[in-house]
Amino acid sequence: MDLTLIQRTFPFFLEAAWITVQISVLALVLGFLVAIVLVAGRLSTVLVFRCLARLYISVFRGTPCLVQLFIIYFGGPQVGLELEPFAAGVIGLGLNIAAYMAESIRGAISNVDPGQEEAARSIGFGRGQTLWFITLPQAAKLMIRPLGVNAVALIKGSALVSTISVVELSYTAQRFISSTYKPFEIFMVSALLYIVMVYSVRFIIDYLDNRFAAR
Amino acid sequence: MLTKKLKGLIVASTVAAAALLSTAVVHADDLKSIQDSKEIRIAMSGQYSPFSFANEQNQIVGFDASISEALAERMGVKVKIITTPFDGIIAGLLAKKYDAIIASMTITPERQKAVDFVGPYYHAGRTIVVKEDSSIKSLDDLKDVSVGVTLGDAHDKWARARGNLKVRTYKGLPEMLVDLEAGRIDAIVMDSVPVLVAVKETGQKVRIITPPDSDGGIEGMGIALRKNNPELKATLQKALEDMLADGTYEKISMKWIGNDIR
């Protein structure tokens, strides 16, 4: 173990981890917004919207995220879509996680006791009102944990953007290995930083879950 | 008459489409856009010491990086070095993510179908690295064993073409050296310089087998550009030749490699 190597390179790993955090947070925000649209589609009374949302979800869950990133980054310019690596990474990860988040949100909504909806409708709430005032507040608690699982998966999956030349935590590690020839130390440092990030998210999720969902 | 009108419309739109297409085909040389932006974007893996690697300040340095800087300086533009994994480096060039690749890329007929090359800007030989106590003594012994190669490089092709080797691909040399030591592969097939540098650095006990020239003992490395860029190609070729002539190249080569590898 070369501890001084870890010490010398650690500041650069922190910078790289910051890139990973940025890309994950932005992808998560984008993913959440797209997921809301997808859920709206899934629950729509219009058949076309339901089908489109289903198609999106099956395509993005049914193909590897790596392939999606390659299509956006390498294939994009062929159809006039010129993106910087960072932007391509955020969009690729965001569109991908959106499909999973949509299913988490929809699952939470469908787990709310159907009696609640029936009761609301029977006292005169409209369909939209029922969703907004009765179902969603109850579903919100139920989606904390599944969305948290999505967020953790996203952070770990963000290592994939190293393949489209975003110099984040994983690619920084690989670059240092090629000049130091110490894969063990270097990968341990990056693994440690991933754990810190993942457990920070878990901590937040546990807090929210205890605060709102337990009981 | 409707049909006549329709015909006229079709003709008009065809002409318009043809005009649009022709302007798209006659695209400007990349040289112009580089000069306009005052910056040339050059790709390398950043994982190929001593040609391109991250130093302890996390800057990309090495032979390829220095050559890039010197070429840019002669063109009167700034250089932006982009690190990207070697297996996707040509795809990125074709997708216009950067203007050139200076990444110790062997000039092969196959690659020449996809890109144009300036150079060769240096020559290197194929090397076979085995453990010190290995039973592989020469190129003839290299059969029915596992060899490690870098994904997508010229040695990868070579090893597969031999047909009697189990080829394992890696992202970079460090991982291969670890696996050679661990016995997961019996040999590494690689350019000579990085291996020599790495082995000196790690002190790993290995033996180097140099195949005859006919088997890739000497290969030329080129600077890859997108096709149809005669002006950029000529400018870079001239800059390279000037560097070779006036001693700039030799200085860079001595600094990173320790001898002149032109």
Boltz contact constraints between the chains, C-beta under 6 A:
constraints:
  - contact:
      token1: [A, 8]
      token2: [B, 56]
      max_distance: 6.0
  - contact:
      token1: [A, 12]
      token2: [B, 58]
      max_distance: 6.0
  - contact:
      token1: [A, 74]
      token2: [B, 91]
      max_distance: 6.0
  - contact:
      token1: [A, 74]
      token2: [B, 95]
      max_distance: 6.0
  - contact:
      token1: [A, 77]
      token2: [B, 95]
      max_distance: 6.0
  - contact:
      token1: [A, 77]
      token2: [B, 96]
      max_distance: 6.0
  - contact:
      token1: [A, 163]
      token2: [B, 85]
      max_distance: 6.0
  - contact:
      token1: [A, 165]
      token2: [B, 84]
      max_distance: 6.0
  - contact:
      token1: [A, 174]
      token2: [B, 47]
      max_distance: 6.0
  - contact:
      token1: [A, 175]
      token2: [B, 46]
      max_distance: 6.0
  - contact:
      token1: [A, 175]
      token2: [B, 47]
      max_distance: 6.0
  - contact:
      token1: [A, 175]
      token2: [B, 54]
      max_distance: 6.0
  - contact:
      token1: [A, 176]
      token2: [B, 54]
      max_distance: 6.0
  - contact:
      token1: [A, 177]
      token2: [B, 174]
      max_distance: 6.0
  - contact:
      token1: [A, 178]
      token2: [B, 47]
      max_distance: 6.0
  - contact:
      token1: [A, 178]
      token2: [B, 49]
      max_distance: 6.0
  - contact:
      token1: [A, 178]
      token2: [B, 53]
      max_distance: 6.0
  - contact:
      token1: [A, 178]
      token2: [B, 172]
      max_distance: 6.0
  - contact:
      token1: [A, 178]
      token2: [B, 174]
      max_distance: 6.0
  - contact:
      token1: [A, 179]
      token2: [B, 49]
      max_distance: 6.0
  - contact:
      token1: [A, 179]
      token2: [B, 53]
      max_distance: 6.0
  - contact:
      token1: [A, 179]
      token2: [B, 54]
      max_distance: 6.0
  - contact:
      token1: [A, 181]
      token2: [B, 174]
      max_distance: 6.0
  - contact:
      token1: [A, 181]
      token2: [B, 198]
      max_distance: 6.0
  - contact:
      token1: [A, 181]
      token2: [B, 201]
      max_distance: 6.0
  - contact:
      token1: [A, 181]
      token2: [B, 202]
      max_distance: 6.0
  - contact:
      token1: [A, 183]
      token2: [B, 174]
      max_distance: 6.0
  - contact:
      token1: [A, 183]
      token2: [B, 178]
      max_distance: 6.0
